[in-house]
């Protein structure tokens, strides 16, 4: 499989070339264009239970589309429903990547997608009690399916994506700006300051990371953008 990300960071589109017999899985509705040599199949992506969890707990589609090249190599273009960037993340066997809802765009065929409960501390942040959990298939699975020794996850963001690596330290991210993270990281949600800062400074809850790993951050907040849209529409209605 070969890929490139075009028109980034504001209006990114993922263009993938897959060889005969190769497949890529993608969020429902992500396909923009494709060659006629590519066949589409639709499934639950890991079974009915996983699909239910992904839909109602992870905020993703119930169904996942699988695109497979048939007699000849095929090209496919995939894009999220909102404007922003796309980031490719490679996962080795045993690695786990946690992501916020709405960030999954596509992944290689053997990438496993699940949803994981993260406790009430994530409920406070308003970003969902559950996080999407991505993992690479085991070496045995990869050998049986003819897959590579790593899987590629394609994430979408609202705005650009900033990648931050921490090594045995601490880092703080606003809850609405987190895309995802991987590594040996402990996460805790807390207030960014006192009551005055929370109520009047518009800097509410943040995610505090401790340990070593990589954190992916989006430069814009969907919730703040929607608040801006609503306030603008309210001004128009008052005229």
Rosetta blueprint (number, residue, H / E / L):
1 X L
2 X E
3 X E
4 X E
5 X E
6 X E
7 X L
8 X L
9 X L
10 X L
11 X E
12 X L
13 X E
14 X E
15 X E
16 X E
17 X E
18 X E
19 X L
20 X L
21 X L
22 X L
23 X E
24 X E
25 X E
26 X E
27 X E
28 X L
29 X L
30 X L
31 X E
32 X E
33 X E
34 X E
35 X L
36 X L
37 X L
38 X E
39 X E
40 X E
41 X E
42 X E
43 X E
44 X L
45 X L
46 X L
47 X L
48 X H
49 X H
50 X H
51 X H
52 X H
53 X H
54 X H
55 X H
56 X H
57 X L
58 X L
59 X L
60 X L
61 X L
62 X L
63 X L
64 X E
65 X E
66 X E
67 X E
68 X E
69 X E
70 X L
71 X L
72 X L
73 X L
74 X E
75 X E
76 X E
77 X E
78 X E
79 X L
80 X L
81 X L
82 X L
83 X L
84 X E
85 X L
86 X E
87 X E
88 X E
89 X E
90 X E
91 X E
92 X E
93 X E
94 X L
95 X L
96 X E
97 X E
98 X E
99 X E
100 X L
101 X L
102 X L
103 X L
104 X E
105 X E
106 X E
107 X E
108 X E
109 X L
110 X L
111 X L
112 X E
113 X E
114 X E
115 X E
116 X E
117 X E
118 X L
119 X L
120 X H
121 X H
122 X H
123 X H
124 X H
125 X L
126 X L
127 X L
128 X L
129 X L
130 X E
131 X E
132 X E
133 X E
134 X E
135 X E
136 X E
137 X L
138 X L
139 X H
140 X H
141 X H
142 X H
143 X H
144 X H
145 X H
146 X L
147 X L
148 X L
149 X L
150 X E
151 X E
152 X E
153 X E
154 X E
155 X E
156 X E
157 X L
158 X L
159 X E
160 X L
161 X E
162 X E
163 X E
164 X E
165 X E
166 X E
167 X E
168 X E
169 X E
170 X E
171 X E
172 X E
173 X E
174 X E
175 X H
176 X H
177 X H
178 X E
179 X E
180 X E
181 X E
182 X E
183 X E
184 X E
185 X E
186 X E
187 X E
188 X E
189 X E
190 X E
191 X E
192 X L
193 X L
194 X L
195 X H
196 X H
197 X H
198 X H
199 X H
200 X H
201 X L
202 X L
203 X L
204 X L
205 X E
206 X E
207 X E
208 X E
209 X E
210 X E
211 X E
212 X E
213 X E
214 X E
215 X E
216 X E
217 X E
218 X E
219 X L
220 X L
221 X L
222 X H
223 X H
224 X H
225 X H
226 X H
227 X H
228 X H
229 X H
230 X H
231 X H
232 X H
233 X H
234 X H
235 X H
236 X H
237 X H
238 X H
239 X L
